[in-house]
C-alpha cells in the first residue's frame, strides 16, 4: 500500500502539550578568523605599503597591516573616503580580510586589489556591512517620461527614491542604459561649496564618471552646480558626466529600490497541522494514535488534588451550652423566663415555702450538633446528670 499522508491536527496539539517537540538547535559559534598576511603578489610601494585602487581607478597607499590580524576600523582616516571631516559612518565599522573557505559568516569580494581574490567580512567582527557597494546588487534606475522643468522638479518627480546615486561601475552601467540617448539629471551637486561634489545625503561620492575629453567638471558657463549624464549640445551619449546649470533640458534619472523583504514567518502555533507519513495503512494510523495518546496520558497524569478544607459551619457552644427553661415563683408573682446557660443540678429555693423546679433540655454534641440522650438506649447508663 503506498504511503498514506494523514493530517493530524489533534496529534499536533497533543504532542505540543506533552513537550514532544525537540528544542531548536543552538546557533553555530562564530568561526571566521582574520587573515594575518595579504596574498602573494599584492602590489606594494617602495617602503612596503599596500597599494589599493579605488572605484575611480585612483591608487592610494595603505598601512602594511591594512585589513589584517584583528577586527578594527581599518578604513578610519584612510583616503579617499575616510580622510575627511564628514566621513561616512561605515569608516568606523569593524572588519578584516578573511578566507571565505574558512569562514562561517558572510564575506564580500574586495575590489581594492584588482587581479587578486581578497575577501573582507564585517560579520566576522559582529558588525553590519554598510559599505555602499552592497547596493550594487539592489539599486536600479528609471527615467521620467518627459523632460522636467528644472533639477528641483526632477527631485520632486523622483519622490522619496531621489535622483540617481551612482556608487560603482556596475551602477554606472545600469544608469547609462536607463538614460539611453537622453540627458539625465543625477544626484550629486557642488551647490554648497564649489568644487566639492557631494551626494544628496551629504556624503562624498564613491564613484564618478566625469567626461575627461571635455575636462569635466569644467565650469564652462560659470558655476555649474549640478550634474547630468550625456551632453546633447555636443552630441555625447556615452553615459559620461557633465556639470550643468539649471534648466528644462534634461530628464530625471531616479533611483529604484526593491521592496523591503517580507518579515520572517512566525513560528507555527502549538496546534498547527502536521503531516505524518504512515507506511502501514489505516491500521498504522490507529496504532500511532494510541501510542501517542498513551505517552501523553503517562506524562500528564497527576493525582487529583484534594478539595480545599471547608470551614465548620456548625454552631460551637460556649463550654457545654444547653437550652433550658426556668420556671420561678416569687412573692411578687409568677414569672417564666427562657434562658441559655450551663446545666446545673436542681436547686431548692430559699425563698421560704415557695419552690423552684428546673427542667433541662438535652445536651448537644459539640462536633455534630446532634442532641445527646440523657440515657444510653442500649446500656441504660446515664450519659449526663
Buried (B, 14 or more C-beta within 10 A) or exposed (E): EEEBEBEBEBBBBBBBEBEBEEEEEEEEEEEBBBBEEBEEEBBBEEEEBBBBBBBEEEEBBBEEBBBBBEBBBBBEEBBBBBEBEEBBEBBEBBBBBBBBEEBEBBBBEBBBBEEEEBBBBBBBBEBEBEBBBBBBEEBBBBBBEEBBEBBEBBBEBBEEBBBBBBBBBBBBEBBBEBBEEBBBBBBBBBBEEEEEBBBBEEBBBBBBBBBEEBEBBEBEEEEBBBBBBBBBEEEBBEBBBBBBBBBEBBBBBBBBEEEEEEEEEEEEEEEEEBEBEBEEEEEBBEEBBEEBBEBBEEEEEEEEEEEEEEEEEEEEBEEEBBBBEBEBBEEEEEEEEEEEEEBEEEEEEEEEEEEBEBEBEEBBEBEEEEEBEEEEEEEEEEEEE
